Every structure is written in structure tokens, then in C-alpha cells.
Amino acid sequence: MLEYRTQGFNGYAVKYSPFFDSRIAVASSQHFGLVGNGRLYILGLTPKGIIAEKWFDTQDSLFDLAWSEMHENQVLVAAGDGSIKLFDVGIDEFPIQSWKEHMREVFAVHWNLVSKDIFCSSSWDGTIRVWNPTRSTSLFTLPIHSCTYSASFSPHSPSLLSSVSSDSHLRLFDLRTPASASNHLVLTIPIHSAQARTQLSSMQIPGPAGASPPNEALTHDWNKYRSSIVATAGVDTLIRTFDVRAPGQGPLVRLPGHDYAVRRVTWSPHLSDTLLSASYDMTCRIWTDGSAKAEPPNAGPEGFGHEQGREMGRMGRHTEFVCGVDWCLFGSEGWAASTGWDERLCVWDVRESMGL
């Protein structure tokens, strides 16, 4: 395991570069993001350990980041003052572009992996905004009407965008549809139902009563290989997976295990059934949703994979809330990076935590 100390700054998000296997970015904040400045670290993995290639200080806390899919040296950050900034590693000190339309903290930014000239942001102001980096104003505004902690584009479609929010719903937007009264909204899934009552456009699909009370949903991620599968997690400590093609059946699998809120989930870029999570219980955990196994012929109402989904290992080296985790896209499958409020970045081999 390699470590780097983000002295005086608490980590909120970490992302490997999609262009270089040895470059990592970390978004961090002073005083746990409550007050103070933010700092974006650009870190390099070398034979002598992790070194800081550059850092950029901001006037407000940073909560998320995304590497540009257009330019290898550019990084987006989400700030507590409602702004989004684009930094270039080759340019000192100041961002090359800044946008400020959100009225509250921006908690997520995500670059479209298919249509690489757009990205999205979500905010505590209850909106998602879609941007082009060459324009000074947003292209779309999608109202959620509740604090939106996570938004991302599907890695399989340039026009599908999803979000989870404080009202415990997973939403799917299709930017190809007319805006009309629905503002591109095509699907809404209540996350905490046993078999979700689901809204598909204007159609309601009834189901049995929910088995757990709603809690804030903090994170979600699209499966990289199965184009309709999304994982969600949040305050109630459970990770759930959904198939957006069959929303009425509710969660495909529930993965209990974390002791406190799950702050981040991310599917493996190498294996279709494996995901990582980061939690306020100071651990990162590795899971399988069981989909690599054949579906049993007598699959019950809990949905596919309910019995097979399980924890495969955990990393417990952090000493404070773990807020960010990411997989390395390159090399042998299994390398990951995590960051948290203990002012540390850890780079580690997932397979060692699984005992392999």
C-alpha cells in the first residue's frame, strides 16, 4: 500500500486519470468541508512513492472532481460556493474556466464518457445542470426539487443521465426527449421499497409496501458492462442494484455490511459483478452482486442475486470517514485509490484485501 498525506485538507473525492496510469487527482477541503479553502491535488505514482506534481487552492471547499475526457491535463472540480472550475495541469494557479449557476454547494460533477464534449453537475439546490466546456452558460437545467448528491451520465449512451437525491429516489433523464413538463425525466424509482412503486413517464407500476423507511441516497454508479444496471447507496448503509429496464421489480440485490452511511460506490472497470464502496465506518469494501453466477431456477421475490451477493473483502486502514474511492483503469485488475477525512490518500491492491 502506498500513502500520501494531504496535510491540513480532508479528502472528499479521488479519481484516476483516464489517460495515465500513474496520475491521480484528489479533491479536498479544510475543516471537513464546513469552512475554509479547498485544494485540488495532482499526484504522481513513482518508484519512490507518491509525489505531488501540482496543487491548486480554491476559496471554498471542494467536494468532487472529474477528469476531462477531451484533454489529458484538465480536471473539473465541484465547489462549496456553487461554482464549477476547470483546471489545466500545465497552467499555474488559476482555473482556465469557471461557471457559477448553482445556488448551493455543488456536490458532484461527471464527464460524459460517450459524448465527450459535455459534463453534468448536481447541487444541494435541487438541480442538475448540463454543460459544454466551451460555453459560459449551461445547456440544460433539470429540476429535482431535493438535495441531489450524485449525478452521472450512462457510460453506454450519450443522452442518458441519472441521479440520486435526499428524497431516496433514483431518477433517469433522456436528453433526446422533448423537455415539455417532465424536463426530460423518463423514470423515477423509489430506492427503499421492497418492490418499488415506479413512475415511468406518467405511468405508475404498483408493488408491495416498502420494507424500509426512506433515507438519503448519497451515491450511485452505472455498471460498465451491463448497460441497464445501476448501484445506489446512502445513509441506511445498504447497497442496492437496480435494472432500469424492469423498474417495477425493485432492487435486484441488497448488500448489507457497512456500519454507517455509504459515501461512494463504483463498479469495477474490469469485472461486471464487482464493485467498491467507501463508508463513514472508515472502511472500503469489495462486493460481488452475484450476477456472474447463473440465476437459480427458483429465484424468489427478493430478485436475482439476492442470495449470491456478498462482501468479498475490506480495507480498514483509514482512521476517519472514507469519502472517495476509485478503480485504476490500467494494468492488472484490482488497484484502487481511496481518500477520507484522515488527510490521507491510500493506493492499494483490492486482491490483497480479498486474501487472494
Disulfide bonds with the S-S distance in Angstrom:
none
